[in-house]
Amino acid sequence: MPRELAARPLKVYVETSAWGMTLPSQPRALREPTKQFLAQCRSGIFVPYVSTVVLQEILHADASDAKRMLAELDRLNPVELEPSPESERLADEYIRAGVIPAKKRDDARHVAIATTAGLERVVSWNHRHLANERKRELFNAVNRLMGHEQVLLILTPFEVLR
């Protein structure tokens, strides 16, 4: 494989739970890999993306926590994505297929936005609805049915570290 392809930075969607894990109140065992991952983003190993859904969720946090998370986000300056009609339809399909419960629609929206943007990874600490192998298989099955052939990996910051 040509060296320039091997060194190409990965495009990663940084889901809300990763930003939440930067808070000092979080367990060090999870906070430290998150900080290392964000440092790798700043160094150019990863190209970070967020969406307006992430920003809305952060703004619903406690005011002081939201301020800290937004400061971390500003330091990184990620590419900001907007939901599209296509991503909203895909999120609906995840819910209809039972991948995500309807009351957790924003989790479906994160994956759908990343998928329709052609991203390679979603980085999340949400093991229940996102970062587990069974969910990844289900998301990718729906993606294929809806015409999205790329395989999307949903990983924790620890798993994506290089």
N, C-alpha and C positions, 0 to 999 in steps of 0.2 A: 504494500500500500504506500502511495506517495506520502512523504513526510508532511506536506502541507495539509493533507486530508486528516492525518492522525492528530495534528495539532489544532484542528478547527475547534473553536469553543462551542460547547453544547448550549443550546437554547433551553432554558429551564423556567417553568412557571412556578413562582414561589407562593404557595398557598398560605392563607391567613395563619394557620397554626404554627408555621415556621417563624413568622414574625412574633407571635405570642411567646414563643420559646426563648426570645432574646431578653425577656424581662428578668430582673434580678430575683424575683420571687419563684422562678421556675427551678427545677432540679438541675444541679450543675452537670450531671451526667448527660442531660439532654441539651442544656444551654450551650455547653462548650462545643459539641460538634456543629451546632447551628451557627455559632460565631465563626468557626473554622470554615464552614461552607460559605458564609457571607463574605469572608475574607478572600476566598477563592473566586467569588464573583467579582469582587473589587479588583483582583489581580488579572482578570480577563480569561480565566479558565472556563467560566460559565458566563453566558449572557442572560441576565435575569429579566423576567417578565412578571408583571402583575396585571390585575384587571381592576376595573372600577368596583367589581364585586368584593375584592380584597379590601379596597379602601373603605367601602361601606361597612364591612364587618369590623374593621379596625375602629372606625368611628363609633361603633356601638359598644366598645369596651369602656371600662372605667376611664375617666378623663385623663388621669395621670398615666395609666398604662397606654392609652391611645397616643398620648404625646410622645412617650418613649418609643413606641413601635413606629410612629411616623418619622421620628428622628432617624431611626435605623434605616427606614425605607429611603429617606432623603439622602442619606450618606451613600447609598448604593445607586440611586437614580435609575431604577429599572424602567424598561420599556413598558408603557401602560396600554393595555388592550381594552376595548369596549366590547360588551356582548353584541352579537349580531343576530339577525333573524335565524341564520343557520345554526349558531351555537345554542340559541334558545330552543329550537326544534330538537337538537341533539340531546340537550338536558331533559327535555320532555320524554324522549325515547328511553333514556336511562331510567327514569321514574316508571314509565309504562312497563318496562322489562323487569322491574323489581330490583335493579342494581342499587338504587338509592331510594329511601323512603321519601314521599312527597314533602314531608315537613323539613327535610334536609336538602331542599332544592338548590341552595347556594353551593353545596358540595358538588352536585351534578353540574352546575353552571361552571365551576372551576375547571373540571375535566373537559367539558364541552368547549369552553373558550380555548383551552390549551390545544385541544385536538383540531379545531377548525383553523387555528393559527399555524398549524403544522409544527408545533413544538415537540421536542423529543422526550422531555421529562417533566413531571410534576413533582415538586418537593413539598412534603407534608409530614406532619407528626400525627395526623388523624388516621390512626390504625383502623378504627371501626368502620369508617365509610370510604376511605381512600387508599391508604398505604398498606395494603395487604395483597397477597398473591391472588386470592380468590376474586377480590373486587377488580384487580387489574385484568384478569381473564375476562370477566363479565363486561367491563367497559370496552375492552378491545373487541369482543364479540359483537356488541352493539355497533361499535365504530365500523367494523367490516360490513355489517348489514346495511349501514347507512352510507357506504361508499368511501370510508376513510381507511385506507390500507396501511398507513404507518402504524407501527406498534408503539404505543405510548407506555412508558414506564412511570410508575408512581412509587417514589422512593422517599425514605426519610433523609434528612441532611447527612446522617451518619453513613447511609448506604451510598450516597452520591459523591462523597468526598474522594478526592484524587490525591 
